Amino acid sequence: MKENIAYINPTGSLTSDFLTGIEPYATISSRDKIVADKRKDLPPLKLDWNESTLPPSGKVKAAISDALEKDMNLLNWYPELYSKNLRSDLANYCGRDMEEILVTNGSDDALELICKVFLDPGDHVVVPYPTYTHFITYVQSRGAVLKKVETPDPFKPDIASILSNVTPMTKLIYVVNPNNPTGVLLSKKQVSTICTIASHCVVIIDEAYFEFAGTSIVDLIDDHPNLIVTRTFSKAWALAGLRVGYLTTNVGIIEELKKVINPKSVSVLAQVAASAALSDKQYMENYVKEVMASKIILLDFLRGHNLNVYDSTANYIMVQHPKLPQLLEKMEEENIYVRDRSTFKNLPGFFRITIGDHEQTTELMTRLERVLKRV
């Protein structure tokens, strides 16, 4: 039996003033429902978080097994600091110098790191909205002022609206490219224009989906000292469970970020896995190619059922349905899980659906046919 202990309530004056009013990131996941569903005739179609729908290259598992067998201290020693070997592999992949790259515990860690280093209370941060909302939590935790840019059409690029919200108080601009969830993709010229006009701001371009888009603005780092590009291994590389991301920027910004970063935050297995994935680039490219091809088939299917659909250059599309709650309920009965995006006020009735390979998409359409007849 526990003795009476005077517990401290960690609220009020003990917590940071900046936490007032912050809502936790909406971690709505289908994982528990999928684990609980034992139906063998309807394997789960987990299409809600834009993860890869297939496991990573076989070289990943082989590299982890080999590393565990050969290095008896692999798990009891801290990982290699600053992920030196992985940074070398990334330098080859990105066409940048090692000194221009930092590896982080997922790209979320990179975004939080940037906010820690550059934001003071009262600084303004401009964010086209809707977008990836976890970044907003990092901004608010620093006591910064969020300026949401909600454009007339969320499915069209609009840098004029972004720049009209930039003031001398603005410290950061955050753009997901292509944007999640709307799929809006800014051109290299448009990104360059933002960096030039807002030269007093740090401009973050989140390229989480760049492998699907097939285009990057990373070479603009040479022309714009205020530009930071973040990327992840959680999407096309199929390593969401190991949490590996990275950023690339000029050496001056890297040195500032290194003042705060934990150089051992990326696990040894994550480093091994990411390097192994990079060694089998063809596997990733084949997956991306199949996803983009199956997306065309799914778009035709949905449009054939008179649904309002928006394509993207990423591994997801946006779909609008007039009876979204009923639709989502029936989809779950078919073991299909997608992401409700109608929580954004300018996306009424919309859900986002991750695209899988051809076999998964064919199965998806079979089940959707049943769902759409019932709703």
Backbone hydrogen bonds, N-H to C=O, Kabsch-Sander energy under -0.5 kcal/mol:
donor,donor_aa,acceptor,acceptor_aa,energy
7,Y,5,I,-1.2
9,N,7,Y,-0.5
11,T,9,N,-2.7
14,L,11,T,-1.6
15,T,12,G,-1.1
19,L,16,S,-1.6
20,T,17,D,-1.3
22,I,19,L,-1.9
27,T,25,Y,-1.5
28,I,26,A,-1.7
29,S,27,T,-0.7
34,I,30,S,-2.5
35,V,31,R,-2.6
36,A,32,D,-2.0
37,D,33,K,-1.3
38,K,36,A,-0.7
45,L,335,N,-2.6
46,K,44,P,-0.6
47,L,45,L,-1.1
47,L,337,Y,-2.2
52,S,234,S,-0.7
60,V,57,S,-1.8
61,K,57,S,-0.8
62,A,58,G,-2.0
63,A,59,K,-2.2
64,I,60,V,-2.2
65,S,61,K,-2.5
66,D,62,A,-2.5
67,A,63,A,-2.4
68,L,64,I,-2.4
69,E,65,S,-1.8
70,K,66,D,-2.1
71,D,67,A,-2.0
72,M,70,K,-0.7
74,L,71,D,-1.5
77,W,73,N,-1.7
82,Y,263,P,-2.5
83,S,80,E,-1.6
84,K,81,L,-0.9
87,R,83,S,-2.9
88,S,84,K,-1.8
89,D,85,N,-1.9
90,L,86,L,-2.7
91,A,87,R,-2.2
92,N,88,S,-1.4
93,Y,89,D,-1.9
94,C,90,L,-3.3
95,G,91,A,-1.6
96,R,91,A,-1.1
100,E,97,D,-1.7
101,I,98,M,-1.9
102,L,247,L,-2.2
104,T,245,G,-2.7
106,G,104,T,-2.1
109,D,105,N,-0.6
109,D,106,G,-0.6
110,A,106,G,-1.0
111,L,107,S,-2.3
112,E,108,D,-2.5
113,L,109,D,-2.2
114,I,110,A,-2.1
115,C,111,L,-1.9
116,K,112,E,-2.3
117,V,113,L,-2.1
118,F,114,I,-2.3
119,L,115,C,-2.0
122,G,143,G,-2.4
123,D,120,D,-2.2
124,H,169,M,-2.4
125,V,145,V,-2.6
126,V,172,L,-2.5
127,V,147,K,-2.3
129,Y,149,V,-2.9
133,T,131,T,-0.7
135,F,132,Y,-0.8
137,T,133,T,-1.1
138,Y,134,H,-1.3
139,V,135,F,-1.9
140,Q,136,I,-2.6
141,S,137,T,-2.0
142,R,138,Y,-0.5
142,R,139,V,-1.2
143,G,140,Q,-1.6
144,A,139,V,-1.6
145,V,123,D,-3.7
146,L,144,A,-0.6
147,K,125,V,-3.3
148,K,146,L,-0.7
149,V,127,V,-2.7
150,E,148,K,-0.8
151,T,149,V,-0.8
156,K,153,D,-1.7
162,I,158,D,-1.2
163,L,159,I,-2.8
164,S,160,A,-1.9
165,N,161,S,-0.6
165,N,162,I,-1.3
166,V,163,L,-1.3
170,T,167,T,-1.8
171,K,124,H,-3.3
172,L,124,H,-1.4
173,I,202,V,-2.3
174,Y,126,V,-2.4
175,V,173,I,-0.5
175,V,204,I,-2.7
177,N,206,D,-2.8
179,N,184,V,-2.9
183,G,179,N,-2.4
186,L,184,V,-0.5
191,V,187,S,-2.3
192,S,188,K,-2.4
193,T,189,K,-2.1
194,I,190,Q,-2.0
195,C,191,V,-2.5
196,T,192,S,-2.1
197,I,193,T,-2.8
198,A,194,I,-2.6
199,S,196,T,-0.9
201,C,198,A,-2.0
202,V,171,K,-2.9
203,V,201,C,-0.6
203,V,226,N,-3.0
204,I,173,I,-3.3
204,I,202,V,-0.6
205,I,203,V,-0.6
205,I,228,I,-2.8
206,D,175,V,-2.8
206,D,204,I,-0.6
207,E,205,I,-0.8
207,E,230,T,-3.1
210,F,207,E,-1.6
212,F,209,Y,-0.9
213,A,209,Y,-2.0
214,G,210,F,-2.5
215,T,210,F,-0.6
220,L,217,I,-2.3
221,I,218,V,-1.6
222,D,219,D,-1.3
223,D,220,L,-1.0
224,H,220,L,-1.9
227,L,224,H,-1.6
228,I,203,V,-2.6
229,V,248,T,-2.4
230,T,205,I,-2.0
231,R,246,Y,-2.9
233,F,244,V,-2.5
238,A,235,K,-1.3
239,L,233,F,-2.3
242,L,239,L,-1.6
243,R,239,L,-0.8
243,R,240,A,-0.7
245,G,104,T,-2.5
246,Y,231,R,-2.1
247,L,102,L,-2.4
248,T,229,V,-2.5
249,T,100,E,-1.9
254,I,250,N,-2.1
255,E,251,V,-2.3
256,E,252,G,-1.3
257,L,253,I,-2.5
258,K,254,I,-2.2
259,K,256,E,-1.1
260,V,257,L,-1.5
261,I,257,L,-2.1
265,S,262,N,-1.7
267,S,265,S,-0.6
271,Q,267,S,-2.1
272,V,268,V,-2.3
273,A,269,L,-2.6
274,A,270,A,-2.5
275,S,271,Q,-2.1
276,A,272,V,-2.1
277,A,273,A,-2.5
278,L,274,A,-2.3
279,S,275,S,-1.4
280,D,276,A,-0.5
280,D,277,A,-1.4
281,K,278,L,-0.7
283,Y,280,D,-0.9
284,M,280,D,-1.2
285,E,281,K,-2.6
286,N,282,Q,-2.4
287,Y,283,Y,-2.0
288,V,284,M,-2.6
289,K,285,E,-2.4
290,E,286,N,-2.1
291,V,287,Y,-2.6
292,M,288,V,-2.5
293,A,289,K,-1.7
294,S,290,E,-2.7
295,K,291,V,-1.9
296,I,292,M,-1.0
297,I,293,A,-1.1
298,L,294,S,-2.2
299,L,295,K,-2.7
300,D,296,I,-2.1
301,F,297,I,-2.0
302,L,298,L,-2.6
303,R,299,L,-2.6
304,G,300,D,-1.9
305,H,301,F,-0.6
305,H,302,L,-0.8
306,N,303,R,-1.9
307,L,302,L,-1.8
308,N,320,Q,-0.9
309,V,307,L,-0.7
310,Y,318,M,-3.0
313,T,183,G,-0.6
317,I,353,I,-1.7
318,M,310,Y,-2.2
319,V,351,F,-2.8
320,Q,308,N,-2.6
321,H,349,G,-2.4
324,L,321,H,-0.8
327,L,323,K,-2.3
328,L,324,L,-2.9
329,E,325,P,-1.9
330,K,326,Q,-2.2
331,M,327,L,-2.3
332,E,328,L,-2.1
333,E,329,E,-1.4
334,E,330,K,-0.9
334,E,331,M,-0.6
335,N,332,E,-1.8
336,I,331,M,-2.7
337,Y,45,L,-2.4
339,R,352,R,-2.6
340,D,338,V,-0.6
341,R,339,R,-0.5
341,R,350,F,-2.0
342,S,350,F,-0.7
344,F,341,R,-1.6
347,L,344,F,-2.1
350,F,347,L,-1.7
351,F,319,V,-2.7
352,R,339,R,-3.1
353,I,317,I,-2.3
354,T,47,L,-2.0
355,I,315,N,-2.6
361,T,357,D,-2.5
362,T,358,H,-2.4
363,E,359,E,-2.0
364,L,360,Q,-2.4
365,M,361,T,-2.4
366,T,362,T,-1.6
367,R,363,E,-2.0
368,L,364,L,-2.9
369,E,365,M,-2.0
370,R,366,T,-1.0
371,V,367,R,-2.2
372,L,368,L,-3.1
373,K,369,E,-1.1
374,R,370,R,-0.8
374,R,371,V,-1.1
375,V,371,V,-0.9
